[in-house]
Structures are given as C-alpha cells and as structure tokens.
Amino acid sequence: MSVDSGAEGLSASFDEDLTLALIERYGLSQEQVALIREKMSERGLAFIDAASYLKFITADEATAAPEQAHRRTPQDGIIQNALRRLSIGQVATVPPSIYVKASKHLLMAYNPDHPHCERLRALRTELLLVLGAKSRNAEVIALLSPSPGEGRSQLAAELAIAFAQLGRRTLLVEADMRRPRQHLNFGVANAAGLSQSLLLGVTPQLLKVEGLPELSLLTSGPVPPNPLELLSNGRFDRLLSDWRRAFDILILDTPAVTNFADGLAIASFAKQVLLLSRVNATGHKEMKDTLRRLATTNARILGAVINKF
C-alpha cells in the first residue's frame, strides 16, 4: 500500500507514533483506545484530551503530558525518533507497525519445496485463471465448508501466504468470530480485531507478517455474543469496500456453514467463494445442504478443494 510523502505524511506519522507512545505510557487497553478514538472524532479532541475526558487518565497525568500531545496536528517537521520523545529523559520505544510471525505448521512460509506447497501454488494459479485479468479493486475470496475440522483456517492462511509470495498485496481476515484460529496460526493474542471494529465502528489494527511484506492479518478479536448481527450492521460491508481499494487479494476465513449462518452472510458480501471439504469427513448431505443455502447468496463459486489429512 502506498504512503503519502511530505508534510501530510509526516503529520500522520507523528500522530500515530505519539498515540502509540501514550497508549504504552498510560497502559490503556484496546477497548479504551477504541472509545478514545470515537470521542476524538466526535468532539475534535486530541488523543490525550479525549482520554482525560473519558477519565481513562487523571487530570494530573493529562497536564503532565508533553505539549505536542494536546495538538491535533504537529506544527513542525521533526524526525521520527524525536517525535517519540514524551518528556525530558524519557523515550518510549514504539514500533511503526505490529509484526507477527507465521507458525511453523504453515509450510508455505518455511518449506516452499514441500509437495504440499506445490499443490497450494497450483491452487493459486487455478484461482488466478478463474479470476481473470487483475482489476483495480481487490479480489475477495471467502473460504466456506460445511463442518468444523475440515481445514478452513489452515487453507486460508497458506493461500494468503501464497498470494503474498507472488507479490500481491494480500489481507487475511479472520471473519470466524465463533471459533477463531488465525491468531494461533500467527502466534498473536486475540485481544483486538474485527469484532471490536464492527461493534465500535473504529478502524481495525492490521498486523504485518514477518518475512512477508505483502501480507497483512486481521484477527477476529474477542468472541462477541452476537457475531451474525455484527456482520449484518453495515460496517463489515464498508470495511470490505475500503480493503478492496487498498489490497489486491482478500482472503476471508469463516465459521462452518452447518453450524452458523455467518459464512453465508460473508459470502453475500464477498461475492466469491472457495468451497472446502475433507475426505472421509464431510458428508454428502452436509455439502448438498451447503450448496443449497449458498445459492441464496448469489455468490460465485470459484472452485472446490478436497482436503486430505
């Protein structure tokens, strides 16, 4: 994704670095940060002032914050390391992005010569042929299967890695807010993610994957009591529209179709589906029912994968 240069880019970098430093300094939770950003937008406040307004920090802590923390936009261009300085003698070390690492069982990231990886590359090629010429907006692929334990999350992760290795800007979204697995595939806590973004209407934090510069990850976040309602409130569709403009490929992991209707809702937004079944596990009746229900979404079926493990 391209980043604007010049004063505007420096201003955004300033705001983000300083905000992350303040989060670290005052030990703010992800939920508090989401509420702070909402209040910033609502009242036009700086981050520190919104935190004080919501009483997440004390008045004394707000007063003691550096002067630039109370500004909406920095007035002067200063190199990034200097911007991270919170007070005399104290510097917060804040990474520009949050990086995660693919787990060893994701062979595409570590053992490209393995026969399993060759099959994944063949699947990637077939999907590209079906999708046709590269469009200006991202191609969205929702992975669906009838039942749990059919390898959906594993395939979603490795397929996302395969597209990223091809140089395609790829976003892997854990849209299974029932039994999420992607945070385990990339060794990260599931403390924040899609569920909070849909609940609070805030921009989600995308994670970068170490060694795969073209791959980003969005975890599901804490399991909410009403995943289907969150997917249907309009915010998920708006997020997809934003991501279509920012990426080349979107891979959406989903819950089992026979257990929940979430996958069908996601398919109706994605418009394109890759079906998955497992040898000696997926029943004919379950797959037939999945196909019948999927027809109501008008989503295009790109193909089907039969998992053997």
Secondary structure, DSSP 8 states (H G I E B T S, - for coil): -----SHHHHHHHHHHHHHHHHHHHHT--HHHHHHHHHHHHHHT--HHHHHHHTTSS-HHHHHHS-GGGG-SS-SS---HHHHTEEETTEE----SS-EE---TT-HHHH-TTSHHHHHHHHHHHHHHHHH-S--SS-EEEEEE-SSTTSSHHHHHHHHHHHHHHTT--EEEEE---SS--HHHHTT---SSBHHHHHHH------EEETTEEEEEEE-B-S--S-HHHHHTSSHHHHHHHHHHHH-SEEEEE---TTT-SHHHHHHHHH-EEEEEEETTTS-HHHHHHHHHHHHTTT-EEEEEEEE--
